Amino acid sequence: MTVYALHHPDGRWLYCLPDPKQEQSSPLRGATHLATLADGQPMTHLRRDWWATDHQAEQITARYQPAPKTTCWRLTDMTAVSTRFPATLTVEEFNNREGSYGDQYYELYERVCEEQRPIEYVYDGPYMVLEGREPPAPDEPMWVAELPFVLAERPEYLHLFPGHIPGLRALLMARFKTLPHVQHVFDNFQNEPGVYVSLRVPYDPPRTRWQAATGARGQKLKRGHTVPVLASRSLNLPIPYRVTGPDYETALADWKQSIEFWTGIVREASVKACGACDGTGYVADGSETYDRAK
């Protein structure tokens, strides 16, 4: 199997080491992983198949402890020894009898095991060095690489090819709903492309009005209370559904910048309305006036 390596900007070397237990007819199936070593030095497990070391490795090995080997089966109650139930059974004899008598033999016999020596697996070199950062972590945005199907099956280097990070618009819509004074957030509201955001903000200085209480039959009562007067604002933001880039690292930087930019636009729109100009001092004619290049 091919081993891929990345030289991290912090000086570490990262290696993608597929699990050899997944190989067909692997003698390591059922074995316990003990350690992964780069030139005899322990490596640090990052996530999935990725491991790190402080130098460029010449040889990478992994040590496994096989499960104990069953050598025979022994009768638990020696007073019950008979022709039908001998003191010991070979593995083949036990399997034959267990097949004929069901679970009865599991109740009468115990397994006699022999510990096995650890196995060393060698990842054959040379190791293919890739240029770029490590693959996305589970808590980072996912990457959809634009590659032929046969190449897209290789998770080791998908993030180094052109592609896109999906879900920008959905993420921002969910975030907008948590911001102060945001009333509604809609996608393509009334067939207008973009994200529609409506806000209800208070005045500065505060304004209030009298609101009569409502009776059981819906009639207005003489009693009531004052409520704040709010100004209405709306935005239509041309947020893309995804962020594209020549590789994951470039797109991720643009992704973070986009989140910060669009969140800032909505935060800015949530400022209190100016009482001197009746709230008209805020330009609320939509995000088509915004240009990230400014």
C-alpha positions as a printed Julia matrix, in Angstrom:
294×3 Matrix{Float64}:
   0.0     0.0     0.0
   1.16    3.56   -0.73
   2.12    5.73    2.25
   1.64    9.49    1.81
   3.59   12.11    3.77
   3.1    15.83    4.43
   5.72   18.23    5.78
   3.73   20.42    8.17
   4.6    24.14    8.48
   5.35   23.58   12.18
   8.16   21.2    11.25
   6.41   17.9    11.91
   6.11   15.14    9.33
   2.64   13.65    8.93
   2.1    10.19    7.47
  -1.09    8.52    6.31
  -0.75    4.89    7.43
  -3.64    2.65    6.35
  -4.61    0.01    8.88
  -2.92   -3.25    7.75
  -5.6    -5.26    9.57
  -8.01   -4.22    6.8
  -5.96   -6.02    4.15
  -7.54   -9.18    2.78
  -6.33  -12.33    4.6
  -4.26  -10.21    7.0
  -2.65  -12.2     9.85
  -3.25   -9.15   12.04
  -7.04   -9.5    12.12
  -8.09   -9.54   15.76
  -4.68   -8.3    16.91
  -4.26   -5.37   19.31
  -2.28   -2.36   18.12
   0.65   -1.63   20.44
   2.65    1.16   18.81
   3.55    2.89   15.55
   7.22    3.83   15.18
   9.25    6.06   12.88
  12.82    4.76   12.84
  12.17    3.17   16.23
  10.69    6.34   17.8
   7.0     6.41   18.85
   4.74    8.4    16.56
   1.77   10.53   17.66
  -1.67    9.53   16.41
  -3.61   12.49   15.0
  -6.88   11.16   13.58
  -8.05    8.38   11.34
  -4.96    7.01    9.56
  -2.73   10.04   10.15
   0.35    9.89   12.4
   3.01   12.5    13.18
   6.72   12.46   13.96
   9.38   15.15   14.39
  11.52   14.03   11.43
  11.3    12.59    7.95
  11.13    8.85    8.5
  13.23    6.32    6.68
  11.25    3.32    7.96
   7.85    3.15    9.63
   6.72    0.07   11.53
   3.69   -0.91   13.6
   3.61   -3.49   16.39
   0.62   -5.69   17.08
  -0.21   -8.25   19.74
  -2.1   -11.2    18.23
  -4.92  -12.74   20.2
  -3.94  -15.84   22.24
  -4.02  -19.05   20.22
  -6.34  -21.83   21.38
  -4.28  -25.02   21.76
  -6.97  -27.32   23.19
 -10.09  -27.5    25.36
 -10.06  -28.81   28.95
 -12.92  -30.32   30.95
 -13.74  -28.02   33.89
 -14.99  -30.84   36.16
 -12.54  -33.74   36.08
 -14.97  -35.97   38.04
 -17.12  -35.99   34.9
 -14.41  -37.56   32.71
 -15.9   -40.24   30.5
 -15.75  -41.59   26.97
 -18.2   -38.93   25.91
 -16.45  -36.21   27.89
 -12.67  -36.78   27.81
 -10.33  -34.66   29.95
  -9.07  -32.72   26.95
 -10.12  -32.2    23.35
  -8.1   -30.92   20.45
  -9.44  -27.86   18.68
 -10.66  -30.02   15.78
 -12.34  -32.52   18.13
 -14.06  -29.73   20.05
 -15.32  -28.09   16.87
 -16.76  -31.37   15.62
 -18.52  -32.11   18.91
 -19.72  -28.58   19.41
 -21.31  -28.76   16.0
 -23.15  -31.95   16.97
 -24.18  -31.09   20.54
 -24.59  -27.32   20.42
 -23.61  -25.12   23.37
 -23.35  -28.03   25.82
 -19.6   -28.35   25.33
 -19.04  -24.63   25.9
 -20.56  -25.09   29.38
 -18.38  -28.11   30.22
 -15.04  -27.15   28.68
 -12.71  -24.19   29.0
 -10.34  -22.88   26.39
  -6.59  -23.47   26.9
  -4.64  -20.7    25.23
  -1.06  -19.9    24.37
   0.22  -16.32   24.19
   1.61  -15.27   20.82
   4.7   -13.19   20.13
   4.1    -9.61   18.94
   4.11   -9.05   15.17
   5.94   -6.17   13.51
   4.39   -4.74   10.34
   6.68   -2.72    8.06
   5.26    0.04    5.86
   7.3    -0.32    2.7
   8.88    2.84    1.26
   9.62    5.03   -0.45
   6.93    7.31    0.98
   5.19    9.74   -1.37
   5.55   13.34   -0.15
   2.61   15.66   -0.88
   2.74   19.47   -0.87
   0.18   21.2     1.36
  -1.52   21.08    4.74
  -3.09   18.09    6.49
  -6.64   16.93    5.56
  -9.63   18.67    7.23
 -10.24   17.71   10.85
 -13.69   16.39   11.86
 -14.61   19.8    13.34
 -13.58   21.7    10.18
 -15.71   22.3     7.06
 -15.73   19.37    4.66
 -14.01   19.5     1.26
 -15.47   18.29   -2.04
 -12.62   17.81   -4.5
 -13.2    18.04   -8.23
 -11.47   14.82   -9.26
 -12.24   11.79  -11.43
 -14.02    9.08   -9.48
 -10.99    6.78   -9.34
  -8.89    9.52   -7.74
 -11.67   10.71   -5.44
 -11.38    7.43   -3.54
  -8.08    8.62   -2.03
  -8.79   10.7     1.13
  -5.08   11.29    1.69
  -4.77   14.02   -0.91
  -8.29   15.19   -1.83
  -7.74   18.46    0.02
  -4.79   19.36   -2.22
  -6.89   19.54   -5.41
  -9.42   22.13   -6.62
 -12.88   21.81   -5.14
 -15.32   23.5    -2.81
 -16.52   23.71    0.8
 -20.32   23.32    0.8
 -22.88   24.77    3.19
 -21.82   28.43    3.6
 -25.32   29.85    3.14
 -26.94   27.29    5.46
 -24.32   27.9     8.17
 -24.75   31.68    8.02
 -28.54   31.49    8.03
 -28.39   29.44   11.23
 -25.94   31.93   12.73
 -28.05   34.98   11.8
 -31.02   33.54   13.69
 -29.0    33.71   16.92
 -28.05   37.39   16.55
 -29.81   40.15   18.52
 -32.9    41.79   16.99
 -33.09   39.37   14.04
 -36.74   38.53   13.38
 -36.78   36.35   10.24
 -34.2    34.65    8.01
 -35.35   33.2     4.67
 -33.63   31.69    1.65
 -34.7    33.2    -1.69
 -37.6    35.04   -0.04
 -40.42   35.82   -2.51
 -38.26   34.44   -5.35
 -35.56   37.03   -4.73
 -32.14   35.33   -4.84
 -30.13   35.58   -1.67
 -30.67   35.42    2.07
 -33.43   37.7     3.36
 -32.92   38.98    6.91
 -35.46   41.14    8.74
 -34.69   42.94   12.0
 -36.66   44.89   14.6
 -34.38   47.28   16.51
 -35.08   49.81   19.32
 -34.61   53.57   19.01
 -31.93   55.66   20.67
 -33.18   57.37   22.77
 -35.86   54.73   23.47
 -39.4    55.29   22.25
 -42.48   53.73   23.74
 -46.19   53.61   23.05
 -49.28   52.72   25.05
 -50.75   49.3    24.34
 -54.18   48.45   25.72
 -54.73   45.08   27.32
 -57.04   42.62   25.56
 -60.06   41.0    27.15
 -61.17   37.36   26.95
 -63.35   38.12   23.88
 -60.61   40.1    22.16
 -61.94   43.53   23.14
 -59.53   46.28   24.16
 -59.59   47.21   27.81
 -58.91   50.53   29.5
 -55.91   49.16   31.3
 -52.66   48.44   29.51
 -48.94   49.11   29.54
 -46.18   50.8    27.56
 -44.18   48.83   25.02
 -41.02   49.8    23.11
 -41.35   51.17   19.6
 -39.13   49.27   17.17
 -37.78   50.18   13.74
 -37.93   47.61   10.94
 -34.99   46.82    8.69
 -34.36   44.19    6.04
 -31.39   42.94    4.06
 -31.07   40.71    1.04
 -27.58   39.21    1.12
 -26.02   37.53   -1.96
 -24.36   34.78    0.06
 -23.04   31.88   -2.08
 -23.98   28.31   -1.24
 -20.35   27.2    -1.24
 -16.78   28.47   -1.31
 -14.52   27.29   -4.12
 -10.74   27.26   -4.29
  -7.66   25.71   -5.89
  -7.15   23.67   -2.69
  -8.68   23.26    0.76
  -6.31   25.6     2.59
  -7.03   28.52    0.24
 -10.78   27.93    0.31
 -10.81   27.56    4.1
  -9.24   31.01    4.5
 -11.92   32.47    2.2
 -14.6    30.5     4.09
 -13.58   32.04    7.43
 -13.36   35.51    5.89
 -16.83   35.12    4.36
 -18.36   34.11    7.7
 -16.78   37.09    9.41
 -17.83   39.5     6.65
 -21.5    38.49    6.35
 -21.94   38.17   10.11
 -20.55   41.69   10.45
 -23.1    43.02    7.96
 -26.01   41.69   10.02
 -24.46   42.83   13.3
 -24.09   46.32   11.83
 -27.74   46.32   10.81
 -28.79   45.55   14.39
 -27.59   48.89   15.8
 -30.21   51.07   17.46
 -32.24   53.39   15.24
 -31.39   57.08   15.38
 -34.17   59.0    17.09
 -33.09   62.31   15.52
 -33.69   61.14   11.95
 -36.51   58.75   12.81
 -34.27   55.82   12.01
 -33.77   56.76    8.37
 -30.04   57.35    8.85
 -29.41   53.68    8.31
 -29.21   52.59    4.67
 -31.41   49.51    4.51
 -31.77   48.97    0.77
 -30.1    45.58    0.68
 -26.66   44.04    0.51
 -26.25   44.8    -3.19
 -24.6    48.01   -1.93
 -21.92   46.02   -0.14
 -18.66   45.16   -1.82
 -16.15   43.01    0.04
 -13.37   44.62   -1.99
 -14.02   48.01   -0.32
